[in-house]
Amino acid sequence: MARSVLETGRGRREEGRRLSSRLPLLSSLLSLFLASCQQFTPGPTAPPPATLTSVPPAATLTSIPPTFTPIPLAARVNGAEILLSDYTAEVERCRLGYQQVGSDPAACPQAALQGLIESSVVEQAALSAGLSVDDVAIAAALAQAEQDLGGAAGLAQYLAATGYTAQTYRDAVGRDLLRARMTEQVAASVAEQAEQVHALLILVGAEADAQALLAALRGGADFASLALDNSLDASSRAGGGDLGWFARGTLTVPEIEAAAFALQPGELSDVVTTSLGFAIVRVEERDPGRALSSDQLRALRLAAVQAWLTEQLASAQIETFVTP
């Protein structure tokens, strides 16, 4: 079966469209990312999208032992309480979203708890950073949500279906905007230029085949011809194995990426063992500060936000009072 080691820009754009279909309120890149790691309020929670291969998986929550509380809680994050009633409502919204797309809602209790904890961590970081959301921004977001839901009647129907009142929905929208601003700030730390390499690739299924091809290349064989005749990589084979320019963190196969960045122009790698097979890489050019494509920039910013969130969760004091 043909495989691809290139960054999946088209898949990411399609994921963004799926997310935005349930998030009429927040359409920016980082808002879409944040929706993948917690339940956003402007639309019922849907099943999580496929994980982007260049982005680290969501952090696994660790917690400290719970203590008795007089008010029923689902969790407490750095002292900030998550009410059991809010958790229950979030589980129901999640189930509604899953049911709308015909998926099994069994994962909703865990997803809701994880989402609420992550939301709390991000909100606390935003407040510590001095970020805020004013009434004008909230009003604009509410107006956009009403328009996207088909008018006042559509918004009222949505609130009734998801258990919001006008005030609790407004509060939730404000928190969503605050979290979005925090993630936008983290993403902005990723520069628009990065070191990149232009490399060629041959990917085969057997190590013996790769060694034979490597010997031929070292003997002067044409890389492009061998790639066209032998490579299993669907994204580069037709171009003679040309992967184009890429930055660190943007290929779906890290072993190939690491091999490429270890080479200078004109150099050929040894046989590289990867999860997809056995690879040979040759670097054509290097650029220490090449402008990133929009897909590369988005992938790196998503990864930066996920890494930041993982770090925030690792340092947070989290008590859980429910067992999803």
DRENGULO-282348 format. One record per residue (C-alpha): x, y, z; residue in three letters. Coordinates in steps of 0.25 Angstrom, whole numbers, plus 5000, padded with zeros to 4 digits. Layout:
<recs>
      X      Y      Z   residu
      X      Y      Z      ALA
...
</recs>
This chain:
<recs>
      X      Y      Z   residu
   5000   5000   5000      MET
   5005   5014   4996      ALA
   5009   5022   5008      ARG
   5011   5037   5011      SER
   5022   5044   5020      VAL
   5018   5058   5017      LEU
   5010   5067   5026      GLU
   4995   5065   5023      THR
   4991   5079   5020      GLY
   4978   5075   5013      ARG
   4974   5066   5025      GLY
   4976   5078   5035      ARG
   4968   5087   5026      ARG
   4957   5077   5026      GLU
   4958   5075   5041      GLU
   4957   5090   5043      GLY
   4944   5090   5034      ARG
   4938   5079   5043      ARG
   4941   5086   5056      LEU
   4936   5100   5051      SER
   4923   5093   5047      SER
   4920   5091   5062      ARG
   4927   5104   5066      LEU
   4920   5115   5060      PRO
   4926   5125   5070      LEU
   4941   5123   5069      LEU
   4947   5121   5055      SER
   4962   5125   5058      SER
   4972   5114   5057      LEU
   4975   5113   5071      LEU
   4961   5113   5075      SER
   4959   5101   5066      LEU
   4971   5095   5073      PHE
   4966   5097   5087      LEU
   4953   5091   5083      ALA
   4960   5078   5080      SER
   4965   5077   5095      CYS
   4953   5082   5102      GLN
   4938   5084   5100      GLN
   4935   5098   5094      PHE
   4921   5103   5098      THR
   4916   5109   5085      PRO
   4912   5096   5079      GLY
   4909   5082   5085      PRO
   4921   5073   5087      THR
   4925   5064   5076      ALA
   4934   5052   5075      PRO
   4949   5057   5075      PRO
   4955   5058   5062      PRO
   4967   5049   5057      ALA
   4980   5052   5064      THR
   4989   5060   5055      LEU
   5002   5052   5054      THR
   5011   5063   5056      SER
   5005   5068   5069      VAL
   5007   5061   5082      PRO
   4995   5054   5088      PRO
   4987   5060   5099      ALA
   4993   5059   5112      ALA
   4988   5049   5122      THR
   4983   5055   5135      LEU
   4989   5052   5148      THR
   4982   5055   5161      SER
   4985   5057   5176      ILE
   4976   5050   5185      PRO
   4962   5057   5187      PRO
   4958   5063   5200      THR
   4944   5064   5206      PHE
   4936   5076   5200      THR
   4923   5081   5206      PRO
   4918   5085   5192      ILE
   4918   5074   5181      PRO
   4930   5075   5172      LEU
   4935   5068   5160      ALA
   4949   5073   5161      ALA
   4958   5084   5167      ARG
   4969   5090   5159      VAL
   4979   5098   5167      ASN
   4968   5101   5177      GLY
   4958   5105   5166      ALA
   4945   5097   5167      GLU
   4938   5090   5156      ILE
   4924   5087   5161      LEU
   4918   5073   5159      LEU
   4906   5080   5153      SER
   4915   5087   5142      ASP
   4921   5073   5140      TYR
   4908   5066   5138      THR
   4903   5077   5129      ALA
   4916   5076   5120      GLU
   4914   5060   5120      VAL
   4900   5062   5114      GLU
   4905   5072   5104      ARG
   4915   5063   5100      CYS
   4905   5052   5098      ARG
   4896   5061   5090      LEU
   4908   5063   5080      GLY
   4911   5049   5079      TYR
   4897   5045   5077      GLN
   4896   5055   5066      GLN
   4907   5049   5058      VAL
   4903   5035   5061      GLY
   4915   5031   5070      SER
   4915   5024   5083      ASP
   4915   5034   5095      PRO
   4922   5024   5104      ALA
   4934   5033   5104      ALA
   4927   5045   5109      CYS
   4929   5044   5124      PRO
   4944   5044   5122      GLN
   4944   5054   5111      ALA
   4936   5064   5119      ALA
   4944   5063   5131      LEU
   4957   5064   5123      GLN
   4951   5076   5116      GLY
   4947   5083   5128      LEU
   4960   5081   5135      ILE
   4968   5086   5123      GLU
   4959   5098   5122      SER
   4961   5102   5136      SER
   4976   5101   5134      VAL
   4976   5110   5122      VAL
   4967   5120   5128      GLU
   4976   5121   5140      GLN
   4988   5123   5132      ALA
   4981   5134   5124      ALA
   4977   5141   5136      LEU
   4991   5140   5142      SER
   4996   5146   5128      ALA
   4987   5158   5130      GLY
   4978   5154   5119      LEU
   4963   5158   5119      SER
   4951   5159   5110      VAL
   4942   5171   5109      ASP
   4927   5172   5108      ASP
   4928   5177   5093      VAL
   4936   5164   5089      ALA
   4926   5156   5096      ILE
   4914   5163   5090      ALA
   4920   5161   5076      ALA
   4922   5147   5078      ALA
   4908   5145   5083      LEU
   4903   5152   5071      ALA
   4911   5143   5062      GLN
   4906   5131   5069      ALA
   4892   5135   5067      GLU
   4894   5138   5052      GLN
   4901   5124   5050      ASP
   4889   5117   5057      LEU
   4879   5124   5048      GLY
   4874   5135   5057      GLY
   4868   5137   5071      ALA
   4859   5125   5070      ALA
   4871   5116   5066      GLY
   4879   5121   5077      LEU
   4868   5119   5087      ALA
   4866   5105   5082      GLN
   4880   5102   5084      TYR
   4881   5107   5098      LEU
   4868   5099   5101      ALA
   4875   5086   5095      ALA
   4888   5088   5103      THR
   4883   5093   5116      GLY
   4888   5107   5116      TYR
   4881   5120   5120      THR
   4884   5133   5113      ALA
   4893   5137   5125      GLN
   4901   5123   5126      THR
   4903   5123   5111      TYR
   4908   5137   5112      ARG
   4918   5133   5123      ASP
   4922   5121   5115      ALA
   4925   5129   5103      VAL
   4934   5139   5111      GLY
   4942   5127   5116      ARG
   4943   5122   5102      ASP
   4949   5135   5097      LEU
   4958   5136   5109      LEU
   4964   5122   5106      ARG
   4965   5125   5091      ALA
   4973   5138   5095      ARG
   4982   5130   5103      MET
   4985   5119   5093      THR
   4987   5130   5082      GLU
   4998   5136   5091      GLN
   5005   5123   5092      VAL
   5004   5120   5077      ALA
   5009   5134   5074      ALA
   5023   5130   5080      SER
   5025   5121   5068      VAL
   5033   5129   5058      ALA
   5028   5130   5043      GLU
   5042   5125   5039      GLN
   5050   5113   5042      ALA
   5062   5105   5038      GLU
   5057   5096   5027      GLN
   5063   5085   5017      VAL
   5060   5081   5003      HIS
   5061   5066   5003      ALA
   5059   5054   4994      LEU
   5053   5040   4999      LEU
   5053   5026   4995      ILE
   5044   5017   5004      LEU
   5044   5002   5002      VAL
   5038   4990   5011      GLY
   5050   4981   5012      ALA
   5064   4985   5018      GLU
   5071   4977   5008      ALA
   5064   4985   4997      ASP
   5068   4998   5003      ALA
   5083   4993   5005      GLN
   5083   4989   4990      ALA
   5078   5003   4986      LEU
   5088   5010   4995      LEU
   5099   5003   4989      ALA
   5094   5006   4975      ALA
   5093   5021   4979      LEU
   5107   5021   4985      ARG
   5111   5015   4971      GLY
   5106   5027   4964      GLY
   5091   5023   4961      ALA
   5081   5034   4959      ASP
   5073   5036   4971      PHE
   5060   5041   4964      ALA
   5060   5029   4955      SER
   5061   5019   4966      LEU
   5051   5026   4975      ALA
   5041   5026   4963      LEU
   5043   5011   4961      ASP
   5044   5006   4975      ASN
   5039   5016   4986      SER
   5026   5013   4994      LEU
   5024   5027   4998      ASP
   5011   5032   4990      ALA
   5014   5047   4993      SER
   5028   5048   4987      SER
   5030   5036   4977      ARG
   5024   5043   4965      ALA
   5034   5054   4967      GLY
   5046   5045   4968      GLY
   5045   5044   4983      GLY
   5045   5060   4985      ASP
   5039   5063   4998      LEU
   5041   5078   4996      GLY
   5044   5087   5007      TRP
   5041   5084   5022      PHE
   5044   5089   5036      ALA
   5046   5081   5048      ARG
   5033   5076   5054      GLY
   5025   5075   5041      THR
   5027   5061   5035      LEU
   5019   5050   5039      THR
   5031   5041   5041      VAL
   5041   5046   5051      PRO
   5052   5037   5047      GLU
   5052   5042   5033      ILE
   5052   5056   5038      GLU
   5063   5054   5047      ALA
   5072   5047   5037      ALA
   5069   5059   5027      ALA
   5074   5069   5037      PHE
   5086   5062   5041      ALA
   5091   5063   5026      LEU
   5098   5074   5018      GLN
   5094   5077   5004      PRO
   5098   5066   4995      GLY
   5100   5056   5006      GLU
   5093   5042   5006      LEU
   5088   5035   5019      SER
   5090   5021   5023      ASP
   5077   5012   5022      VAL
   5068   5018   5032      VAL
   5058   5009   5040      THR
   5044   5015   5041      THR
   5030   5011   5045      SER
   5026   5011   5030      LEU
   5038   5003   5025      GLY
   5053   5005   5021      PHE
   5057   5019   5016      ALA
   5069   5026   5009      ILE
   5069   5041   5009      VAL
   5078   5051   5002      ARG
   5078   5066   5005      VAL
   5078   5075   4993      GLU
   5078   5089   5000      GLU
   5077   5095   5014      ARG
   5072   5109   5018      ASP
   5074   5114   5033      PRO
   5062   5123   5032      GLY
   5052   5120   5021      ARG
   5038   5125   5022      ALA
   5028   5114   5027      LEU
   5016   5110   5018      SER
   5003   5113   5024      SER
   5001   5098   5027      ASP
   5015   5097   5033      GLN
   5012   5109   5042      LEU
   4999   5104   5047      ARG
   5005   5090   5050      ALA
   5016   5096   5058      LEU
   5007   5105   5065      ARG
   4997   5094   5069      LEU
   5009   5086   5074      ALA
   5014   5098   5082      ALA
   5000   5099   5089      VAL
   4999   5085   5092      GLN
   5013   5084   5098      ALA
   5009   5097   5106      TRP
   4996   5090   5111      LEU
   5003   5077   5115      THR
   5013   5085   5123      GLU
   5002   5093   5130      GLN
   4995   5080   5133      LEU
   5007   5074   5139      ALA
   5010   5085   5148      SER
   4995   5087   5153      ALA
   4989   5081   5166      GLN
   4977   5073   5161      ILE
   4967   5066   5170      GLU
   4956   5058   5164      THR
   4943   5054   5171      PHE
   4936   5046   5161      VAL
   4940   5033   5153      THR
   4936   5035   5139      PRO
</recs>
